[in-house]
Amino acid sequence: MMAANRYRLRHLAQEGHRGARLALDLLARTDRLLGVILLFNNLINTAAATLVSVIAIQLFGEEDWALVAGTLLVTFLILVFAEITPKVVGAGNADRLAPTVSFFLTPLLRLFQPVVWFVNLFVETLLLLTRQKPKNGGEVPQLSPEELRTLVLEAGHFIPQQHQFILLNLFDLESITVEDIMIPRGMIEAIDLAAPIEDIRQQLATSYHTRIPVFENDLNNIVGILHQRRLLATLLSGSMDKECLREQLTEPYFIPAATAVYAQLQFFQENQERFGLVVDEYGEIQGLVTLEDIIEELIGKFTTTAPGSGGEISWGHDGNTLVEGGRSLRELNRRLDLALPLDGPKTLNGLILEHFQDIPETGVSLKIAGVPIEIIQTQDRMVKMVRLFKPIA
């Protein structure tokens, strides 16, 4: 009874199983349940020992060897048939037996309630004196997020792998910030209103993004967000100019870098937004995050990949892979089963620059968290491309 899974019993009780309801009621009163079980257990054991002693005396008289043999025999029989075997069977089939056994224990508890109450008076007094009285009584124990994670992992045979992956990601949403999943500043595609109109038209014609940040001279000077669909008719007519472009802009939506991903998902929903610019404590643009980025963090990457995004990451046959410097460390850890540190920079480029405290030259190699890294290309004060080598286990 005590080994029964209370969560499973609750599920059965919610479905109308009477035995499960009785079992939960008994488990909610652990002291009384143990009282009635141990009352009959000790009563039967003591009666058996006394009976064997009486039989031994009747058959062999008050011989010492007869009493010793009778004691050993009854001890063996009690251990095998009344203690070990029933407890092993009960522990192995607790969930199945608990609802059935509760039909017998419930009336016994009601019938012998005065006896159990009297015995428990002394038990509770002793527990109070020794400060050992349980605080939660028979309530179902509360599980921490780490324990819930372990529960999900242990239930892998019953949960599809993709569902298990989503559930595990849910536990991380509270601790992950938008800074961890954002597209870093160096990889943002944006339009500069100070550029010639022909360059802007060319950029719009080749862009695959639906929403594009628009700035003037400096990326920190965001003018607005351009939704390309609103500009489609103007682009087709060929009459687009900068004033027309300004008229199509919407107000930018800024997000503090320390905002939790779960909270940001709620903010997107409440404000009916899908796109936000991530800023630090000084208001400097750090990157951007979209609703799709958060959903991908939860359920994994979508099957379609936008041009220029680098595609899927995986180890090659020779044990290495080419990776853009702007890739997120969290993504690399997840995709390549690495353990790159996440308590500092959020991108591979930032991690390498922090390690060298300078911009490394092409061809330089290093090792971080056991991962050999080779610098393939540097450009515009950042590491553009690196080669990662699979760590040797």
Protein Blocks (a to p, Z undefined) as FASTA:
>chain_A
ZZpcfklmmmmmmnopaklmmmmmmmmmmmlmmmmmmmmmmmmmmmmmmmmmmmmmmmno
pafklmmmmmmmmmmmmmmmmmmmmmmmmmmmmmmmmmmmmmmmmmmmmmmmmmmmmmmm
mmmmmmmmnopacfklmaccdddfklmmmmmmmmmmmpcfklmmmmmmmmmmmmpcfklm
mccfklpccddfkbcfklmmmmmmmpcbfbdcddehiaklcfbdcdfklmmmmmmnopac
fklmmmmpccdddddfklcfklmmmmmmmnopabdcdddfkopafbdcdfklmmmmmnop
afbdcehilpaadddfkopacddfkbcfklmmmmnopabdfklcfbfklmmmmmnopacd
ehiacdeehiacddfbdcehiafbdcdddddZZ
